[in-house]
Amino acid sequence: MKKLLLFTSFLLFLSQTAFSQFQNGLWIGKEANTWCLPYIGITFTSGEPVVTMDGIQLFGATEGLTAISDVDGELLFYAGGKTVWNKNNVVMLNGSGLLSGAISSTQSGVVVKKPGSDNIYYLFNIDEGASFSPGLLYSEIDMTLDNGLGAITENKNIVLDEDAKVEKITAVYHADGEQVWVITHRAISDTYVAYLVSANGVSTTPVISNIGTFYEGFPYPDAVFYGPEGIGHLKASPDGSKLAAALFNGPNKGVDVFDFNNETGEITNHMHVGDFTLMPYGVEFSPNSKYLYVCNSLGFAVANEVYQFDVTSTTNDDLIASKEVISTVSLDSVIGNSAMQLGPDGKIYIINSFQNSLNVINCPNNQGSACMFQYDQVPLSFAGGLGLPSFIQSYFESGIIANQTCPDDAVTFTLLRIPEVDSVTWDFGDSDSGNDNTSTDIDGVHLFSAPGTYTVTAVVTSNGAIQTATVKILIEAPEDGFTAPADITVCSDTTAAEFDLTQQGEQALNGLNPDEYTITYYTSQEDAQLQENEITTPNAYTTIGQTIYMGVLNNENSCYAILSFELIVSSFPQVSELPEITLCDDSIEDGYTIFDLTENENMLTEGQENIVVAYFISQEDAEEESNAIVNPTEYENISNPQTIYVRVSNSSCSAVTTYNILVYENPPVEREFDVTGCSPFNLPEVILPEGITIQGYYEAETDAELIQNAITTPNAYVVEADEQTIYVRGEAANGCAIIFYLNIFNGDCFIPRGISPNGDDKNDEFDLSGFDVDSLSIFNRYGQEVYYMNNYTNEWYGQNKNGSELPTGTYYYAIKMNGGDTKTGWVYINRQEN
């Protein structure tokens, strides 16, 4: 929020009531423009402090005070003495009964607006440094309540840090320009705590820094007072880089100075300035955060001095050596200096309650006497205490503000919170602009030669002293003042398409209020410049593709910018109807298996360029291009069958097609068979289930699965062991492979020596069923063939070729096996009955 794009600075000013009021890193709001003291108001609306008697309350609030105004400087509420008053000087609804914020606390509180809110404020209170103090508390104020006068909500007296029983509190913005640090110190410790206030509220976990002087405590009747170190102001520098704490009394009386990291909240690099003859009470930084001012008082306000220190000093000795006495008062004087507070005009004001006035450091950015300290510069009708209101210190940083009315206009540079300016020499950091790169006008005006980042420097003379201020600015091309609309692409099956140009307006304004701008569209840059021949139907404009020029007119200041974008008509990618992918079930046989969804992808990409294919499980996902299947080459189906949605995209357009994946069920057939016989075996004789086509016989199941190393002689397969499993690969009608298991057992295989065909079912036949016989020949003792049979198993029971019984006796056989082997021998026919 601190960064200003100069070519559209006029846009920023239109929204100055936004949450954060930084411009060029400087606060431009007027939240600190109204000060409330006991019965006295001070307003800086005119640029100078004007004292008013508007019924301000706070009587008796001798020290700690706080107040807050709106962005325009109108008072919202103020607080002191454990009470909050609204702008009508009436106790705010629920505004009494605060448990912290005593009238005698050096600093009793500070108000912080909740980041990101228009109406919520937090009042942080600290009490006087004693054991009965409740510590650091906060209460929430909602300005929408009580008809806009505000009220404390139920979030009241929230204890944030019960150990922060000191009279010191300050606040400064976080480095992001949105959040705020609230900083205080814990009693009887060396502990600083920094609490961050964000859009989420008040953090209850502080950033803790154990550093600097240890704050002591001492007993007192009925209480323990937590040391004189706890008295005196704590201030952050306006730029958020330093902290200073006045240690009113005690063994370490003086001032502690630290580095503060406004990004992390850490406090480091302790330096201490002692040797105060009196008692340091009020402290304040210069607007440029270079100098620290300290009131050295006797009895709070009487007979005191004001010192200046250069806090850019890198060592403690250098800091001490930088001391300048800018004000001194004799011991018998009743002129005094107490609380110190930067004003919105860049001057430091010091309450002088004994003279009912404000002393002023007119040029606090200047060194030594050039800071122009003056007594009694702002007369007060009544000064009832030693305090001035506390504010967020970031409100008071000095520097350079850059303003530009319209894009392409010159930029005007003005000084902020640098009073009493005698002369200024400007260097705009734009060497390409030649002699125009410098100026001696009080307000610098410069037209930059080109877009870019520039460092602008002002050498300022005020009250005879010289100081330097710089600001870094960004000058961008005029059309970049808004967000350049993206090109519009419409997908079409024809050469022309209809476009809605009005959708570009919201994008171009980038969150700005559309009611404050008029947007028109043109087909040429010349028409846009002349604001002629605008497109009359921008919500339904048909074209084959062209450049459109958008005119953006600011209705308030008539600034006009031209942006451009392209209308592009693009063709849909061509998609083909994809075939179904089928797979057979795996060994688990549950209807799920792994698919390669991309196996037909070439049908989609062939003949087209820059095609991207993605796979989805739903039409909605495919259309929205979300939840794509991560690994489509190894995808397990989630239903059977399942539809796969394929998104096919070219550089601009996309189309969706579908196909099914299906897992075939393996046939529910018997897989295992037992075969008993004699080797060699004729494996194809084993009858498998119907509809199965045999693809091969294998000795290993892996070979059957991979279709390798098939048995070459399945018709005469020799089994040498007693048993062996043969794996038969078959294919069902749906193309799915099935592995069958043939468990082969070698039987009791021998050729009978005789038969006794007498009908008793014992050795009635010449049984060769276990031998895979091709043919059998039987011969008598004369060598005559008396019997012959092809494909023989056990058909011969002692008959001849005509079927007549052969007589008892010895016969000879010749057996031809299917494998080609031949066996011969004798067999005896015994016809004797048992």
C-alpha positions in Angstrom: 0.0 0.0 0.0 2.9 2.3 0.4 3.9 2.1 -3.3 2.3 4.6 -5.6 2.0 4.0 -9.3 2.3 7.6 -10.4 0.5 7.5 -13.7 -2.7 6.5 -11.8 -2.2 8.4 -8.6 -5.4 10.2 -9.2 -7.1 6.9 -8.8 -5.5 6.4 -5.4 -6.8 9.7 -4.2 -10.3 8.7 -5.1 -10.1 5.9 -2.5 -8.2 7.7 0.3 -10.8 6.5 2.8 -9.4 3.0 2.3 -7.9 1.1 5.3 -4.3 2.2 5.1 -3.5 5.9 4.3 0.1 5.6 3.1 1.3 7.3 -0.1 4.9 7.1 -1.2 5.5 5.5 2.2 4.1 8.5 4.1 0.9 8.7 6.1 -1.5 11.2 4.5 -4.5 10.6 6.7 -5.5 13.2 9.4 -6.2 10.8 12.2 -3.9 12.9 14.5 -5.3 16.3 13.6 -7.3 16.8 16.8 -5.7 16.8 20.2 -7.7 16.7 23.4 -6.2 18.0 26.7 -8.1 18.8 29.9 -10.9 21.2 28.8 -8.9 22.2 25.7 -8.9 21.0 22.1 -6.2 21.7 19.5 -7.0 21.2 15.9 -4.5 21.2 13.0 -7.1 21.3 10.2 -5.8 24.7 9.0 -2.2 23.4 9.0 -1.3 25.2 12.2 -2.4 24.4 15.8 -5.6 26.2 16.7 -6.8 26.1 20.3 -10.6 25.5 20.8 -12.8 25.4 23.9 -15.3 22.8 22.7 -16.3 21.2 26.0 -13.4 18.8 26.0 -13.5 16.8 29.3 -10.4 15.0 30.7 -10.1 17.2 33.8 -7.7 15.6 36.2 -5.9 13.6 33.5 -2.6 15.0 34.5 -0.4 12.9 32.2 -1.5 10.1 29.8 -4.0 11.0 27.1 -5.0 9.6 23.7 -7.4 10.6 20.9 -8.3 9.6 17.3 -9.9 11.4 14.4 -11.2 10.1 11.1 -9.3 10.3 7.9 -10.5 13.9 7.3 -9.4 15.0 10.8 -12.9 15.0 12.4 -12.7 13.9 16.1 -14.1 10.4 16.8 -13.3 9.9 20.5 -10.6 10.5 23.1 -9.6 8.9 26.4 -7.8 9.4 29.7 -8.3 8.7 33.4 -9.9 5.3 32.6 -12.8 6.9 30.6 -13.6 7.3 26.9 -15.6 10.3 25.6 -17.2 10.5 22.2 -16.9 13.4 19.8 -19.8 15.2 21.6 -17.8 15.2 24.8 -20.1 12.7 26.4 -18.9 9.5 28.0 -19.1 6.9 25.3 -21.6 4.1 25.7 -19.9 1.6 28.0 -17.0 4.0 28.0 -16.4 4.2 31.8 -15.0 1.7 34.2 -11.8 1.0 32.3 -9.4 -0.9 34.5 -6.3 0.7 33.1 -5.2 4.1 31.9 -4.6 6.0 35.1 -4.6 9.9 35.1 -1.0 9.8 36.5 0.5 7.4 34.0 3.1 9.0 31.8 1.5 7.4 28.8 -1.9 5.9 29.6 -2.9 4.6 26.2 -3.0 4.6 22.4 -5.7 4.0 19.8 -5.2 1.6 16.9 -7.7 1.1 14.1 -8.2 -2.5 13.3 -6.5 -3.2 9.9 -9.0 -4.0 7.2 -11.9 -2.4 9.1 -13.7 0.9 8.6 -15.3 1.0 12.1 -13.4 -1.1 14.7 -10.8 0.5 16.9 -8.7 -0.9 19.8 -7.9 1.3 22.8 -4.8 0.0 24.5 -4.3 1.2 28.1 -1.4 1.1 30.5 -1.6 2.0 34.1 0.7 3.6 36.6 3.7 1.5 37.6 2.6 -0.3 40.8 1.7 -3.7 42.0 -2.0 -2.9 41.9 -1.8 -2.1 38.2 -3.6 -4.6 35.9 -1.0 -4.3 33.2 -1.6 -3.8 29.5 -5.3 -4.0 28.6 -7.3 -3.3 25.5 -10.9 -2.6 24.7 -12.7 -2.8 21.4 -14.7 0.2 20.1 -17.3 -0.1 17.3 -18.1 3.2 15.7 -21.3 1.9 14.1 -22.9 1.7 17.5 -24.9 4.4 19.3 -25.9 6.1 16.0 -22.3 6.5 14.9 -21.0 7.9 18.2 -19.3 4.6 19.0 -19.4 2.3 21.9 -17.1 -0.1 23.7 -18.2 -3.6 22.9 -18.3 -6.6 25.2 -14.6 -7.0 24.5 -13.7 -4.7 27.3 -10.7 -4.6 29.7 -9.1 -7.6 27.9 -5.9 -8.3 29.8 -3.1 -8.6 27.3 0.0 -8.6 29.5 -0.4 -8.5 33.3 3.3 -7.9 33.8 3.4 -4.7 31.9 3.1 -2.5 35.0 5.0 0.5 33.6 3.9 3.9 32.3 5.2 3.4 28.8 3.4 2.5 25.5 3.9 3.4 21.9 2.7 2.1 18.5 4.0 2.0 15.0 3.1 0.4 11.7 4.4 -2.9 10.6 6.7 -2.9 7.5 3.7 -4.0 5.4 1.9 -0.7 6.1 -1.2 -2.6 7.2 -0.6 -4.2 10.6 0.5 -2.3 13.7 2.9 -3.0 16.5 1.9 -2.0 20.1 5.0 -1.9 22.3 5.5 -1.7 26.1 7.8 -3.0 28.9 7.4 -5.4 31.7 8.0 -4.5 35.3 11.0 -5.8 37.3 12.7 -7.1 34.1 14.6 -6.0 31.0 11.7 -7.3 28.8 10.1 -5.4 26.0 7.0 -6.9 24.4 5.6 -6.1 21.0 2.0 -7.1 20.2 0.9 -7.3 16.6 -2.5 -5.9 15.6 -3.8 -7.4 12.3 -7.0 -7.9 10.4 -7.5 -11.0 12.6 -7.4 -8.9 15.8 -4.9 -8.5 18.6 -2.3 -11.2 18.8 -2.0 -12.6 22.4 1.6 -13.8 21.8 4.1 -11.0 21.9 7.5 -10.7 20.3 9.8 -10.6 23.4 13.1 -8.8 23.5 15.2 -9.0 26.7 17.4 -6.0 26.3 18.4 -2.7 27.8 18.0 -1.4 31.4 16.5 -3.7 34.1 13.5 -1.9 35.6 13.7 -2.2 39.4 10.9 -2.0 42.0 10.7 -0.6 45.5 8.2 -1.1 48.4 5.8 1.6 49.4 3.0 1.5 52.0 0.2 -0.7 50.7 1.9 -1.3 47.4 5.1 -1.9 45.4 6.0 0.7 42.9 7.9 -0.7 40.0 10.8 1.7 39.9 11.4 5.1 38.5 12.7 3.6 35.3 9.0 2.9 34.4 8.2 6.6 34.4 8.9 8.6 31.3 7.9 8.3 27.6 8.5 5.4 25.2 8.4 6.4 21.5 9.0 4.7 18.2 10.5 6.7 15.4 8.1 7.6 12.6 9.9 5.3 10.1 9.6 2.4 12.5 13.4 1.8 12.8 14.1 3.1 16.3 12.8 3.1 19.9 13.6 5.5 22.7 12.7 5.2 26.4 13.1 7.9 29.0 14.3 6.4 32.4 13.1 9.1 34.8 15.2 8.1 37.8 17.1 5.3 39.4 20.6 4.0 39.1 20.4 3.9 35.3 18.6 7.3 34.9 18.9 8.4 31.3 17.6 7.3 27.9 17.7 3.9 26.3 17.9 3.9 22.5 17.3 0.7 20.4 17.0 -0.5 16.8 13.5 -1.8 16.1 12.7 -4.2 13.3 9.2 -3.3 12.2 8.9 -6.5 10.2 9.6 -9.0 13.0 9.0 -6.8 16.1 12.5 -7.5 17.5 14.4 -4.9 19.4 18.2 -4.9 19.2 21.4 -2.8 19.5 20.9 -1.2 22.9 22.6 2.2 23.5 22.3 4.2 26.7 22.7 7.9 27.4 23.2 8.8 31.1 24.7 11.7 32.9 21.4 13.6 33.2 21.7 16.2 36.0 17.9 16.3 36.2 15.2 13.7 35.2 14.5 12.7 31.6 10.8 12.5 31.1 9.5 13.4 27.6 11.1 12.0 24.4 10.3 12.4 20.7 11.9 11.7 17.3 12.2 14.1 14.5 9.9 13.4 11.5 12.8 12.1 9.5 13.7 9.8 12.4 17.3 11.1 12.5 17.2 13.0 15.8 15.9 12.2 19.2 14.8 15.0 21.6 14.8 14.5 25.4 13.4 16.7 28.2 15.7 16.8 31.2 13.3 18.0 34.0 13.4 18.7 37.6 10.2 17.6 39.2 8.6 16.8 35.8 8.4 20.3 34.4 10.4 22.9 36.3 13.9 24.2 35.5 14.8 21.9 32.6 16.7 21.4 29.4 15.9 19.9 26.0 18.6 17.8 24.4 19.0 16.6 20.8 20.8 13.3 19.9 21.7 12.0 16.5 20.3 8.4 16.5 22.0 7.6 13.2 25.2 7.2 15.3 26.6 3.8 15.0 28.3 3.5 18.5 27.2 4.4 22.0 30.1 6.9 22.3 29.1 8.6 19.1 25.5 8.8 20.3 26.6 10.5 23.6 28.9 12.8 21.7 26.1 13.9 19.4 24.3 15.6 22.2 23.2 19.2 21.5 21.5 21.4 24.2 18.8 23.2 22.4 17.0 24.7 25.4 18.0 25.5 29.0 16.2 27.2 31.8 17.6 28.4 35.1 16.7 26.6 38.3 14.5 29.5 39.6 12.4 29.5 36.4 8.9 28.2 36.3 9.1 27.6 32.6 9.1 23.9 31.9 9.1 21.1 29.3 7.2 17.9 29.9 5.5 15.6 27.4 6.7 15.9 23.8 4.6 15.0 20.8 5.1 15.3 17.0 2.3 17.2 15.3 0.8 16.6 11.9 2.6 19.7 10.7 6.1 18.2 11.3 6.8 20.2 14.5 7.4 18.9 18.0 5.1 20.3 20.7 6.1 20.3 24.4 3.5 20.9 27.1 4.5 23.8 29.4 1.8 23.6 32.0 3.3 26.3 34.2 2.9 28.9 31.5 -0.3 27.4 30.0 1.3 27.0 26.6 3.0 24.8 24.2 6.8 25.1 23.5 7.7 24.3 20.0 10.6 22.7 18.1 9.8 24.2 14.7 12.4 22.4 12.5 13.1 19.1 14.3 14.8 17.7 11.2 17.6 20.3 11.6 20.7 19.8 13.8 21.4 21.9 16.9 20.0 25.4 17.2 18.7 25.3 13.6 15.9 23.1 15.0 14.4 26.4 16.1 13.2 25.8 19.7 10.8 28.4 21.0 9.0 28.9 24.3 5.3 29.7 24.7 4.5 29.5 21.0 1.0 28.2 21.4 -0.9 29.9 24.2 -3.4 27.7 26.0 -6.3 29.0 28.1 -5.7 26.1 30.5 -3.0 23.5 30.8 -4.1 21.1 33.5 -1.4 18.5 33.3 2.0 17.3 32.0 0.7 15.1 29.1 -0.1 15.3 25.4 -2.1 12.7 23.5 -0.3 9.6 22.2 -0.7 8.4 18.6 0.7 5.8 16.3 4.1 7.3 15.5 3.9 6.4 11.8 1.4 9.3 11.4 4.3 11.8 11.6 7.1 10.8 9.1 8.3 13.5 6.8 9.4 13.1 3.2 8.2 13.7 -0.4 4.7 13.1 -1.8 4.2 12.6 -5.5 1.0 13.4 -7.3 -0.2 13.1 -10.9 -3.5 14.0 -12.3 -3.7 11.8 -15.4 -1.4 9.3 -17.2 1.2 11.1 -19.3 0.9 14.2 -17.1 3.8 15.7 -15.2 4.3 14.6 -11.6 4.1 17.2 -8.9 6.4 16.7 -5.8 5.6 18.3 -2.5 7.3 18.2 0.9 5.3 16.7 3.8 5.9 17.6 7.4 9.1 19.7 6.7 8.2 23.1 8.2 9.8 26.5 7.6 11.2 25.7 4.1 13.4 28.5 2.7 14.4 26.8 -0.6 14.4 23.4 -2.3 16.7 22.0 -5.1 15.1 19.1 -6.8 16.9 16.3 -8.7 14.3 14.1 -10.4 16.8 11.3 -11.3 15.8 11.5 -15.0 19.1 12.4 -16.7 17.5 11.8 -20.1 15.3 14.9 -19.5 18.3 17.2 -19.8 18.0 20.6 -18.1 14.5 19.7 -17.0 16.0 17.1 -14.6 16.4 19.8 -11.8 14.2 22.5 -10.3 14.4 25.1 -7.6 10.7 25.5 -7.2 9.3 24.8 -3.7 7.0 22.2 -5.3 8.9 20.2 -8.0 7.1 19.4 -11.3 8.5 17.0 -13.8 7.4 15.1 -16.9 9.4 11.9 -17.0 11.1 11.0 -20.2 10.2 7.3 -20.1 8.7 4.6 -17.9 11.0 3.3 -15.2 12.0 3.6 -11.6 13.4 6.9 -10.5 14.9 8.2 -7.3 13.8 11.8 -6.7 16.0 13.9 -4.3 15.1 17.2 -2.6 17.8 19.2 -0.9 15.8 21.4 1.5 17.0 24.5 3.3 14.9 25.4 6.4 15.8 27.9 9.0 19.3 28.1 7.4 20.0 24.3 7.7 20.1 21.8 5.0 18.4 18.4 5.0 17.9 15.8 2.2 14.7 13.9 1.4 14.4 11.2 -1.2 11.6 9.1 -2.7 11.6 6.2 -5.2 8.8 6.2 -7.7 7.7 4.0 -10.5 6.6 5.5 -13.8 4.8 2.9 -16.0 3.4 3.1 -19.5 0.0 4.8 -19.5 -1.9 1.7 -20.4 -0.4 -0.1 -17.5 -2.3 2.2 -15.2 -5.1 -0.3 -15.4 -4.8 -4.0 -15.9 -4.4 -4.7 -19.5 -7.3 -7.0 -20.5 -6.3 -10.4 -21.7 -7.1 -11.4 -25.2 -10.4 -13.2 -25.8 -10.4 -16.5 -27.6 -13.7 -18.0 -28.8 -13.8 -21.6 -30.2 -15.9 -22.1 -33.2 -16.7 -24.6 -36.0 -16.9 -21.6 -38.4 -14.6 -18.8 -39.3 -16.5 -16.1 -37.3 -17.7 -16.0 -33.7 -19.6 -13.8 -31.4 -17.8 -12.0 -28.5 -18.9 -10.2 -25.4 -16.5 -7.2 -25.1 -18.0 -5.9 -21.9 -16.4 -8.7 -19.8 -13.1 -6.9 -20.3 -14.2 -3.8 -18.4 -14.1 -5.4 -14.9 -10.6 -6.8 -15.7 -9.3 -3.5 -16.9 -10.5 -1.6 -13.8 -8.9 -4.1 -11.5 -11.2 -3.6 -8.5 -12.0 0.1 -9.1 -15.6 1.2 -8.8 -17.2 0.8 -12.3 -19.7 3.5 -11.6 -16.8 6.0 -11.7 -15.7 5.1 -15.2 -17.2 5.0 -18.7 -15.9 2.3 -21.0 -16.3 2.3 -24.7 -14.9 0.0 -27.5 -13.6 0.8 -31.0 -12.2 -1.0 -34.0 -9.3 1.4 -34.5 -6.9 3.3 -32.4 -7.8 6.6 -34.2 -11.5 6.2 -33.4 -10.6 5.5 -29.8 -8.5 8.6 -29.6 -11.2 10.7 -31.1 -13.9 8.8 -29.2 -15.9 8.3 -32.4 -17.6 5.3 -34.1 -17.8 3.3 -30.9 -19.1 -0.3 -31.2 -22.8 -0.1 -30.4 -23.4 -3.7 -29.4 -20.2 -4.6 -27.5 -22.0 -7.5 -25.6 -22.7 -9.3 -29.0 -19.9 -8.4 -31.4 -19.3 -10.8 -34.3 -15.9 -10.9 -36.0 -13.5 -13.3 -37.6 -10.8 -11.9 -35.3 -9.3 -8.4 -34.8 -7.8 -5.8 -32.4 -10.2 -4.0 -30.2 -9.4 -0.6 -28.6 -11.0 0.1 -25.2 -11.4 3.7 -24.0 -11.6 4.2 -20.2 -12.9 7.6 -19.1 -12.7 8.8 -15.4 -16.0 10.4 -14.9 -14.7 12.7 -12.1 -11.5 14.2 -13.6 -12.1 13.3 -17.3 -8.7 11.4 -17.5 -8.9 9.1 -20.5 -6.8 6.0 -21.3 -6.8 3.6 -24.2 -6.2 -0.1 -23.8 -6.2 -2.8 -26.5 -6.8 -6.5 -26.7 -7.2 -9.2 -29.4 -10.3 -11.1 -30.5 -9.2 -14.6 -31.6 -11.4 -17.2 -33.4 -10.0 -20.6 -32.9 -11.1 -24.0 -34.2 -12.0 -27.0 -32.1 -9.6 -30.0 -32.3 -10.9 -32.9 -34.4 -11.9 -35.9 -32.3 -12.6 -39.4 -33.6 -14.9 -42.0 -32.1 -12.6 -44.3 -30.1 -13.1 -48.1 -30.0 -13.8 -49.9 -26.8 -10.7 -51.3 -24.9 -11.3 -54.7 -23.6 -9.0 -56.8 -21.3 -9.4 -60.2 -19.7 -9.7 -60.4 -16.0 -6.4 -61.0 -14.1 -5.7 -63.8 -11.7 -7.7 -62.2 -8.9 -10.8 -62.4 -11.2 -12.7 -59.5 -9.5 -13.6 -57.5 -12.7 -10.8 -55.0 -12.2 -7.5 -54.8 -14.0 -4.9 -52.4 -15.3 -5.6 -50.5 -18.6 -3.4 -48.4 -20.9 -5.9 -45.7 -21.7 -3.6 -44.2 -24.3 -3.4 -47.2 -26.7 -5.7 -45.4 -29.2 -4.3 -41.9 -28.6 -2.7 -41.7 -32.0 -6.3 -41.7 -33.5 -6.8 -38.3 -31.8 -3.5 -36.7 -32.5 -2.7 -37.9 -36.0 -2.7 -35.0 -38.5 -3.1 -32.3 -35.8 -0.4 -30.1 -34.2 0.1 -29.1 -30.6 -2.5 -31.5 -29.3 -2.7 -32.4 -25.6 -4.8 -35.3 -24.5 -6.0 -35.9 -20.9 -8.2 -38.6 -19.4 -11.0 -38.1 -16.8 -13.6 -40.2 -15.1 -16.5 -37.8 -15.5 -17.8 -35.3 -18.1 -17.7 -32.5 -15.5 -14.1 -33.1 -14.7 -13.2 -33.2 -18.4 -15.0 -30.0 -19.2 -13.5 -28.2 -16.2 -10.1 -29.8 -16.8 -9.8 -30.9 -13.2 -8.8 -34.2 -11.5 -7.2 -35.6 -14.6 -6.1 -39.3 -14.3 -2.5 -39.0 -13.3 -1.1 -42.1 -14.9 -3.3 -43.1 -17.8 -0.9 -45.8 -19.0 -1.5 -47.8 -15.8 -5.1 -47.2 -14.8 -7.2 -49.6 -12.9 -10.9 -49.4 -13.7 -13.3 -48.4 -10.9 -16.4 -50.0 -12.4 -17.0 -52.6 -15.1 -17.7 -51.5 -17.7 -16.5 -47.9 -17.3 -16.8 -44.8 -19.5 -13.5 -42.8 -19.9 -13.8 -39.1 -20.9 -11.0 -37.8 -23.1 -10.3 -34.1 -23.3 -8.5 -33.2 -26.5 -7.0 -29.7 -26.5 -5.1 -27.6 -29.0 -3.5 -24.2 -28.1 -6.9 -22.6 -27.6 -9.8 -24.9 -27.7 -10.8 -28.3 -26.5 -13.4 -31.1 -27.2 -14.4 -34.1 -25.2 -15.0 -37.6 -26.5 -15.6 -40.9 -24.7 -15.0 -44.6 -24.9 -15.6 -47.6 -22.7 -13.2 -50.0 -21.0 -14.4 -53.5 -20.3 -13.0 -56.4 -18.3 -14.0 -59.8 -19.7 -15.0 -62.4 -17.1 -13.1 -65.7 -17.5 -15.4 -68.7 -18.3 -16.5 -70.6 -15.2 -14.9 -73.9 -16.2 -12.9 -76.6 -14.5 -9.2 -75.8 -14.7 -7.5 -78.9 -13.3 -7.5 -82.4 -14.7 -5.9 -85.7 -13.5 -4.6 -88.1 -16.2 -3.2 -91.5 -15.4 -1.5 -93.6 -18.0 1.7 -94.8 -19.4 4.4 -92.8 -21.1 4.4 -91.5 -23.7 1.2 -89.6 -23.3 -0.9 -88.1 -26.1 -1.7 -84.8 -24.5 -4.3 -83.6 -27.1 -6.5 -86.6 -26.2 -7.3 -84.9 -22.9 -10.8 -83.5 -23.4 -11.0 -79.8 -22.2 -14.3 -77.8 -21.6 -16.2 -76.9 -24.7 -15.5 -73.6 -26.4 -11.8 -73.7 -25.5 -9.2 -73.4 -28.2 -5.8 -75.0 -27.3 -2.9 -72.7 -27.9 -0.1 -74.9 -26.5 1.3 -77.2 -23.9 4.0 -76.1 -21.5 6.1 -77.5 -18.7 6.1 -74.2 -16.7 3.2 -72.0 -15.9 5.3 -68.9 -16.7 5.9 -70.2 -20.1 2.2 -70.7 -20.6 1.5 -67.2 -19.6 4.2 -65.8 -21.8 3.5 -68.2 -24.7 7.1 -69.5 -24.8 8.9 -72.8 -24.8 5.9 -74.9 -25.9 6.1 -78.7 -25.8 7.0 -79.7 -29.4 5.7 -83.3 -29.3 2.4 -83.2 -27.3 1.2 -86.3 -29.1 3.9 -88.5 -27.5 5.0 -86.7 -24.4 7.2 -88.8 -22.2 6.8 -88.4 -18.5 9.7 -89.9 -16.7 8.7 -89.1 -13.1 5.8 -90.7 -11.3 3.8 -87.5 -11.8 4.1 -84.2 -13.5 1.9 -81.1 -14.2 1.5 -79.9 -17.7 0.2 -76.4 -18.3 -2.2 -76.0 -21.2 -2.9 -72.5 -22.5 -6.4 -72.2 -23.9 -8.4 -69.3 -25.3 -12.1 -68.8 -24.6 -14.6 -67.5 -27.1 -14.1 -63.9 -25.8 -10.4 -64.1 -26.5 -9.4 -64.5 -22.8 -6.6 -66.9 -22.1 -7.1 -69.7 -19.5 -4.4 -71.9 -18.1 -5.4 -75.5 -17.4 -3.5 -77.8 -15.2 -3.0 -81.5 -16.4 -1.7 -83.6 -13.5 -0.2 -86.6 -15.2 0.4 -89.8 -13.2 2.5 -92.7 -14.7 0.4 -95.8 -14.1 1.5 -99.5 -13.5 2.4 -99.9 -17.2 3.4 -103.5 -18.3 2.4 -105.7 -21.3 0.3 -108.7 -20.1 2.0 -112.1 -20.5 -1.4 -113.8 -20.9 -5.1 -113.6 -21.0 -7.9 -115.9 -19.7 -11.0 -115.0 -21.7 -13.5 -116.8 -19.6 -15.9 -114.0 -18.7 -14.9 -113.5 -15.1 -13.7 -109.9 -15.7 -10.2 -110.9 -14.8 -7.6 -110.7 -17.5 -10.3 -111.3 -20.1 -8.7 -108.8 -22.6 -5.2 -108.0 -23.8 -5.2 -104.5 -22.1 -2.8 -102.0 -23.7 -4.9 -98.8 -22.8 -1.9 -97.2 -21.1 0.4 -97.4 -24.0 -1.0 -95.0 -26.6 -1.1 -97.9 -29.2 -1.4 -97.1 -32.9 -1.9 -100.7 -34.0 -1.7 -104.3 -32.7 -0.8 -107.5 -34.7 -1.1 -111.1 -33.2 0.8 -114.0 -34.8 0.5 -117.8 -34.2 3.6 -120.0 -33.8 3.8 -120.4 -37.6 4.2 -116.6 -38.1 0.7 -116.2 -39.5 -1.1 -112.9 -38.5 -4.3 -114.0 -36.9 -5.4 -110.6 -35.6 -5.0 -106.9 -36.4 -6.4 -103.7 -34.9 -5.8 -100.0 -35.5 -5.9 -97.5 -32.6 -5.9 -100.5 -30.2 -6.7 -100.2 -26.5 -8.1 -103.5 -25.2 -10.3 -105.0 -27.9 -8.5 -108.5 -28.3 -9.8 -111.2 -26.0 -8.3 -114.2 -27.9 -10.3 -114.1 -31.2 -9.0 -114.2 -34.8 -9.7 -111.7 -37.5 -13.1 -113.3 -38.1 -14.0 -113.2 -34.4 -13.6 -116.9 -33.8 -11.9 -118.1 -30.7 -8.2 -119.0 -31.0 -7.2 -122.2 -29.2 -5.1 -122.2 -26.0 -1.5 -121.6 -26.7 1.3 -119.2 -27.1 1.0 -116.3 -29.6 3.2 -113.4 -30.6 2.4 -109.7 -30.7 3.8 -106.7 -32.6 2.7 -103.3 -31.1 3.2 -100.1 -33.0 3.0 -97.0 -30.7 1.7 -93.6 -31.9 5.0 -92.2 -31.2 6.6 -94.6 -33.7 8.1 -97.0 -31.3 7.5 -100.8 -31.7 7.2 -103.5 -29.1 7.2 -107.3 -29.6 6.8 -110.3 -27.4 4.6 -113.2 -26.6 1.2 -113.7 -24.9 -0.4 -116.9 -23.7 -4.1 -117.7 -24.2 -5.5 -119.8 -21.3 -9.0 -121.1 -21.9 -9.2 -123.3 -18.9 -12.1 -122.4 -16.6 -11.5 -121.7 -12.9 
